[in-house]
Every structure is written in structure tokens, then in C-alpha cells.
Amino acid sequence: MSRKEKALRDMKNGFSCAQAVSTAFCEDFGIDMAQAARMASPFGGGMSRTGGVCGAVSGALMVIGMKHGSSQPSDLEAKNKAYEAGKSFLKKFEEKCGSISCPKLIGIDISAPEGMKTAREKGVFETICNNIVVDTIGILEDMGIAARK
């Protein structure tokens, strides 16, 4: 099963966009799926449903950290590599999707209960968000952000 298929399955089963992106790559880096899902859980809905940065973007940045991030404070080379890969991803995502803002991407501010209700009624999580997750994974794969070939 491809990462995109896994992510769509996980979205259908109730994971947020951040969780679906981060767990799609966790195997590549030897990270337990449950741990990846827990770490990503507050980032869905534009960072805890606040209407901030898209959760798929947050999940992607976590994946970039899995690949390039520093684990030692003195490892400036790894930190800089992660920053550069993150900037590159953000540029590519914004070019493809138009924004990194959750409300701009889905056309609804889900930070308020009525916005969340509207989003559910319109099915944006199954349509727009699924497409964004697939695009996000595609960008990461095109960037070579995977441990396995």
C-alpha cells in the first residue's frame, strides 16, 4: 500500500490531516505509528482547530524533522538542513495549493463550532483535505523525504 493510500485510509478512519501525513512516513524512520499519531494529534484543523497552519503542512514538517532534524543541540548542520528542507517544502506546498492556512485552503474557518458544523456538512474533510494530504505526500516524496526507496 502506498503512503497516499495509507493516509487516505487513516483519514477515512478518523485521523486528522497532520496525523495521516506523519503516520504515512513513520515506518520509513522506525517510529511507532501510535507515537507518530499522538505527536501529530494537536496539529489538525489548523493547529488544534484554531485556523492556523494546515495540519497536513504541520505533519509534513514533522516528517522533514524525522529525516533531517537534529537530535543534539550542537548539531547545527542537521538543524540547518531541516530548516532548508522545511522552507523548500513550504514554498512547493504554497505554489501547489495556494496557501498554508487551513481556512484559506478549505474556505471555512473551523475554529468556531458553526464553522466545524459547516465543514462537516459540506464534506470538506473527505474532499479538499484528502486532496491536500495526497498533494502533501507527493511533494515530500518528490523531495526525497523518505528513508526507503
C-alpha positions as CSV (number, residue, x, y, z in Angstrom):
1,M,0.0,0.0,0.0
2,S,1.4,3.4,-0.9
3,R,1.8,6.2,1.6
4,K,-1.0,8.1,-0.1
5,E,-3.3,5.1,0.2
6,K,-2.4,4.7,3.9
7,A,-3.0,8.3,4.6
8,L,-6.4,8.3,2.9
9,R,-7.4,5.1,4.8
10,D,-6.3,6.8,8.0
11,M,-8.3,10.0,7.2
12,K,-11.3,7.8,6.5
13,N,-10.8,6.1,9.9
14,G,-10.7,9.5,11.7
15,F,-7.1,10.7,11.8
16,S,-6.6,14.3,11.2
17,C,-4.5,15.6,8.2
18,A,-1.5,16.0,10.4
19,Q,-1.8,12.5,11.7
20,A,-2.3,11.0,8.3
21,V,0.8,12.7,6.8
22,S,3.1,11.9,9.8
23,T,2.0,8.3,10.1
24,A,2.3,7.7,6.4
25,F,6.1,8.1,6.8
26,C,6.7,6.8,10.3
27,E,7.8,3.3,9.1
28,D,10.5,4.9,7.0
29,F,12.1,6.2,10.1
30,G,11.4,3.4,12.6
31,I,8.9,5.4,14.5
32,D,5.9,3.7,16.1
33,M,2.7,4.6,14.3
34,A,0.9,5.2,17.7
35,Q,3.7,7.6,18.8
36,A,3.6,9.5,15.5
37,A,-0.2,9.8,15.7
38,R,-0.1,11.0,19.3
39,M,2.6,13.6,18.5
40,A,0.6,14.9,15.5
41,S,-2.8,14.9,17.1
42,P,-2.9,18.5,18.3
43,F,-1.9,19.9,14.8
44,G,-5.1,19.0,12.9
45,G,-7.6,21.7,11.9
46,G,-5.0,24.4,11.5
47,M,-3.2,23.7,14.8
48,S,-5.7,22.5,17.3
49,R,-8.7,23.8,15.2
50,T,-7.6,27.4,15.6
51,G,-7.5,28.2,11.9
52,G,-3.7,28.4,11.7
53,V,-1.3,26.4,9.6
54,C,-2.8,23.5,7.8
55,G,-2.4,20.2,9.7
56,A,-1.0,18.5,6.6
57,V,1.7,21.1,6.5
58,S,2.5,20.6,10.2
59,G,2.6,16.8,9.6
60,A,4.9,17.3,6.7
61,L,7.3,19.4,8.7
62,M,7.3,16.7,11.4
63,V,8.3,14.2,8.6
64,I,11.1,16.5,7.4
65,G,12.3,16.6,11.0
66,M,12.3,12.8,11.1
67,K,14.5,12.8,8.0
68,H,16.8,15.8,8.7
69,G,16.2,17.0,12.2
70,S,18.9,17.4,14.8
71,S,18.8,15.3,18.0
72,Q,21.7,17.2,19.6
73,P,21.7,20.9,20.4
74,S,25.2,21.3,18.9
75,D,24.2,19.7,15.5
76,L,23.8,22.9,13.6
77,E,24.3,21.1,10.3
78,A,21.3,18.9,10.8
79,K,19.2,21.8,12.1
80,N,20.1,23.9,9.1
81,K,19.3,21.0,6.7
82,A,15.9,20.6,8.3
83,Y,15.2,24.4,8.0
84,E,16.2,24.4,4.4
85,A,14.1,21.3,3.6
86,G,11.2,22.9,5.5
87,K,11.5,26.2,3.6
88,S,11.6,24.2,0.3
89,F,8.5,22.2,1.2
90,L,6.6,25.3,2.3
91,K,7.4,27.0,-1.0
92,K,6.3,24.0,-3.0
93,F,3.2,23.5,-1.0
94,E,2.1,27.1,-1.3
95,E,2.8,27.1,-5.1
96,K,0.7,23.9,-5.5
97,C,-2.1,24.7,-3.0
98,G,-2.2,28.5,-2.8
99,S,-1.7,28.9,0.9
100,I,-0.6,27.1,4.1
101,S,-3.6,28.5,6.1
102,C,-6.3,25.9,6.9
103,P,-9.2,28.3,6.5
104,K,-7.9,29.6,3.1
105,L,-7.4,26.1,1.8
106,I,-10.8,24.8,2.8
107,G,-12.7,28.0,2.6
108,I,-14.2,27.7,6.1
109,D,-12.9,28.8,9.5
110,I,-13.3,25.7,11.7
111,S,-12.2,27.4,14.8
112,A,-15.8,28.1,15.8
113,P,-18.4,25.3,16.3
114,E,-20.6,26.7,13.5
115,G,-17.6,26.6,11.1
116,M,-16.9,23.0,12.0
117,K,-20.5,22.1,11.5
118,T,-20.5,23.7,8.1
119,A,-17.2,21.9,7.1
120,R,-18.7,18.6,8.1
121,E,-22.0,19.3,6.2
122,K,-20.1,20.2,3.1
123,G,-17.7,17.2,3.4
124,V,-14.6,19.3,3.1
125,F,-12.5,16.8,5.2
126,E,-13.3,14.0,2.7
127,T,-12.8,16.1,-0.4
128,I,-10.5,19.1,0.0
129,C,-8.5,17.8,2.9
130,N,-8.0,14.4,1.4
131,N,-6.6,16.1,-1.8
132,I,-4.3,18.3,0.3
133,V,-3.0,15.2,2.1
134,V,-2.3,13.4,-1.1
135,D,-0.6,16.6,-2.5
136,T,1.5,16.9,0.6
137,I,2.7,13.3,0.5
138,G,3.5,13.8,-3.2
139,I,5.6,16.9,-2.5
140,L,7.5,15.1,0.2
141,E,8.1,12.1,-2.0
142,D,9.3,14.3,-4.8
143,M,11.7,15.9,-2.4
144,G,13.1,12.6,-1.5
145,I,11.9,12.8,2.1
146,A,11.7,9.1,2.7
147,A,14.1,6.6,4.2
148,R,13.2,3.8,2.0
149,K,13.4,3.7,-1.8
